[in-house]
Amino acid sequence: MLPAFKRKPQTGNILIAEPFLHDKSFKRSVIWLTNHDENGSRGFILNKQTNIKLNKLIDDFPMFDIPVFYGGPVETDSLFFIHTAGKLIEGAEHFLPGYYVGGNFDTLKFLIDTKQLKTYQVKFFIGYSGWVANQLESEMNELTWMVTDFKNELGINADNETLWSNYVKGMGKDYTLVANSPEYPSLN
């Protein structure tokens, strides 16, 4: 298997920020790529929870006690969602077996209101992470991102605090030092 810094990203992969990336949007982020092709890439940061609950963001939404995550710096005035409801939500885009992004929002609200969709089956995001054609590949050449496979056992609602280190550790013993590296080495 290729080292994580050498793998080519694909739809469904996880991007893990290198440990010393201090960009405010992407520091220690875990991004799930929901689209990657010759035209560019789109993904959502899985481990940047906001202090906003969905019902505080949307007034007429059925009661659904779930946090909203910061998906990335693009279109931060829009709400996006990843789910496991599949074709129950018309217009949902399949990107990995069992996982979908978007779809008809009214159908989503109905499924939640009728308790057909549970909190562990959906994750909401403000904004997304996006790259134009060849931009992600350029960042990969700068060793900004490590690429790994999505780990189903971590699910879409895994613990935010440990998700980055869990993914790094999951890449093998060669990455243990990276996973345990302090966020600010100069403070040690």
N, C-alpha and C positions, 0 to 999 in steps of 0.2 A: 504494500500500500504506500502511496506517495505521502511524504510529510505534509502536515496540514497547511503549511505555507505554500506548497507547490501544487496542491489540488486545484483543478479548475472548478469553479462554482457551477451548480446546476439548480434548476427549479427543485424546491423541496429541501435543499441543503441548509445547514446552519452556518452562519458567519459568526465568528468569535473575534472580538476586537483584541488586538495584541495588547499585552498587559500595560504598556506605558503610553497608549493612545490617550491623550488628554483632551481631545475634542469634547466639548460639553455635551453634544448630542449622542456621541458614540462611546464614551468612556466605559470600559468593561461591559459592553453591550453584547447581547446574544440576539442575532437577527435571523429570522426565518425567511428565506427567499421563497416568495410565492410566485415569482416569475423571473426567469433569466433566459434571454435569447439575444439574437444579434442586434435588436433594437434597444436593449437596456435591461435593467433589473429593478425589481420592486420587492420589498420585504418589510417586516414589522419587528421592532425591538420587543422581545418577550419579557425583559426583566426591568423595565422602567415604569413602575406603577406610579400613577399620579395620586393626588389626594381627592380626586373627583370620583364620585359614585355615579353610575349611569343614570339613576333616577333624578339626580340633581342636575344633570346635563340636559336631559330631555323630559320636559314636563308631562307629556301625555304617554309616556312609556309605562307598560305594566310593571308592577312592583317586582323588582329583580335586583337583589342586593349583590352587586358585582362592581369591582373597581374598573376604571378605565386606564389604559396604559398609554404612554407616549410611544407612538409607533415610529416616529422619525420626524425630521424637519420639513418634509414636503406636505403641503395641504393640511396644515395644522388647524384649519377651520372646518375640517371634515371628519366624520366618524366612519371607521372601517371595522370589520369584524372577520375573524377566522372561526370556523365552526366544524362540527362533525355531523350536521343535519343533512348533508348531501343534497340530493335532488328534491327534498321536501321544500327547499327554498329555491324558487324559480330564479334563474339567472346566476346561481352560485357557480363559481369558477373552481373546478377540481384542479388541485396542484400536487397532491400526493395521496396515495391510497388512504381513503377514509377522511381526508381533510379538504376543506373548501374555504374560499375567501369570497365575501360579499354575497350579493343576491338581493331579492326583493325584501325591503325593510318592513313593509306591512305584514308579509308572511312571517318574518322573523318575530315581530311583535305578537302575532297570533299564536305562534308556537310557544312562546314564552308565557303568554297570558293563559293558555290552556294547559300549561305545565308539561308540554311535550318536549321541551328543550330545557335542560338543567344548566346550572352555572358552570359545571365542569366541561360542558360541551361547546362553549363559546368564549371568545376573548375579544374585548373591544379596544380600539386604538384611536387616539387622536393623531392624525397625520400618519405618514409612512416614510420609509427610507427608500430613496430612489437614485438610480444611476443611469445616465444616458449611455448610449452605445460605447463600449470599450472603457468607460470610466472605472467600473469595478475591476476589470482586468488590470488597469493601470495601478489602482490602489493595491491589488494583490502583488504586483511587481515591487511595490514599495514595502511589502511585508506588513501591511496594515491589518490584514484579516487572515485568520486561520479558517479553513473549511472542514466541516465534519458532517456526518449524517445526523438527521433528526433522530432523537432517541425517544421512542414511543413511551417508555416507562417514565419519562419526565413529563409527558403530557403537555397540553397547551397552558395549563395553569399551575406549573411547578413553582416552587419557592423562589421568589425573586432574588433574595439575598445570596443564595448559594448557586444559582443557575449557571453563572459564568464559570466559577471554579469547578462545578460538577461536569460541565461540558469539557473543560480543559483536561481535567483528570481522566475523563472517559476516553481521551485520545491515546492513552497509554502511559506507561511509567516514564517515558522520555519527557513527558509534559508536566510531571509532578512539580518540578521547580517553578515552572511558569504559573501553575495553578496556585502555588503558595506564595508567589511573589507579592510583596506589599504594594499597595496602591501608590504610596508616595515613598520610594526608597530613601530619599534624602532626609526623611523624618526618623529613620531608624538609627 
